[in-house]
């Protein structure tokens, strides 16, 4: 498991996940309002679809290659649209 951060845009939709200092799962490059600290377990390669789901008081982002789990610490407004889905790719 690695420390990670998920970023969400103005409509509460996932924009990107950053794992460590050099891996990013990018959905779009729009400005973000909310950053959420969490952990990521899985691979960091290739394109993938994703789903954002509620898990108790937190949420998870499930990718084909792994899973991001929030630890509940938000930076900015608590603006996360759950459930939601889409696709992106690791860079």
Rosetta blueprint (number, residue, H / E / L):
1 X L
2 X E
3 X E
4 X E
5 X E
6 X E
7 X E
8 X E
9 X L
10 X L
11 X L
12 X L
13 X L
14 X E
15 X E
16 X E
17 X E
18 X E
19 X E
20 X L
21 X L
22 X L
23 X E
24 X E
25 X E
26 X E
27 X L
28 X L
29 X L
30 X L
31 X L
32 X L
33 X L
34 X E
35 X E
36 X E
37 X E
38 X E
39 X E
40 X E
41 X E
42 X E
43 X L
44 X L
45 X L
46 X L
47 X E
48 X E
49 X E
50 X E
51 X E
52 X E
53 X E
54 X E
55 X E
56 X L
57 X L
58 X E
59 X E
60 X E
61 X E
62 X E
63 X E
64 X L
65 X L
66 X E
67 X E
68 X E
69 X E
70 X E
71 X E
72 X E
73 X E
74 X E
75 X E
76 X L
77 X L
78 X L
79 X L
80 X L
81 X L
82 X L
83 X L
84 X E
85 X E
86 X E
87 X E
88 X E
89 X E
90 X E
91 X L
